[in-house]
Amino acid sequence: MPRSRILLLLVFLGLAFRAHGQSKRYVSPLSWEPAKLVNGSPVLFRLRTQHLKEVTAAFLGQKIEFRHNKECDCWYALAGVSLETKPGVYPLQVSGRRTDDADVDLRFDVRVRAAHYPFSKITLPPAFVEPPKEVEPQIAAAEAAKKQAFATTDPNPLWSGPFQRPAEAETSGVFGTARIVNGVQKAQHKGLDFRVTTGTPVHATNAGTVILARPLYFEGNCVMLDHGQGLVTIYMHLSEFKVKEGEKVAAGQLIALSGGTGRSTAPHLHFAVRWRGEYLDPATLLALRPPGK
């Protein structure tokens, strides 16, 4: 056989072997967004497996409830990785029940990488860095109001589909930034700032319930929305409220106008995401694409 034909045959056999090997490659039924998960990030899990009628999971010490979506024929759930989580591989332990009532137990390894958050320097009036004693009752009342609001979250999911931006504006002051306030390093920035002027419309990022709408000392005029299952979005430094506590809101609904109230050097919208006591990166939540509308 001519050498050219031998080479051609070898190439053909190699391609056929490669295709055969790929056809048998294992594809995990579990996927997540973002693909590279870091500390401080929300995460959207998707589980594609047939003949299930209920799914729960445990991840990083939290119980996670999955929902089924007919369009993608998948189960999905939101969870979070705290800022304090160390890099490593953590198990997602899935428990389920099939339509024939058989139990299902699955384990998946989820890698968490270290995030690299920047530094920033800001200057604030001394009264906000070390508040005078006469405002201590005001600060205590604000802390009590927040504690009560966080304790009233709905155990059921109230949100659906992707989360929308709360304002049409550029962002600054990213999540996780280590802040040096008046020359002293403070806690990390736990929100996302939108560059808006006073009076800019602020909208609900998803459906939920207003669990707080009142002035607070540091946050200024503040609205908190409960989206269920421990997920809360927070909107700070507002100039005007457009909703009341206890009100049900739809995704995209006008909830307030932006401002510069509270601990703020200039008008802007501070948008924060809180999941079961942990603050997560709002930019990542806005980038997730869960099923639904």
Secondary structure, DSSP 8 states (H G I E B T S, - for coil): --HHHHHHHHHHHHHHHHHHHHHT----SEEEESSSEETT-EEEEEE--SSEEEEEEEETTEEEE-EEETTTTEEEEEEE--TT--SEEEEEEEEEEETTS-EEEEEEEEEEE-----EEEE---HHHHS--GGGHHHHHHHHHHHHHHHTT--SS----S----SSSS-EES-TT-EEEETTEEEEE--SEEE---TT-EEE-SSSEEEEEEEEETTTEEEEEEEEETTEEEEEEEEEEE-S-TT-EE-TT-EEEEEB--SS-SS-BEEEEEEETTEEE-HHHHHH---S--
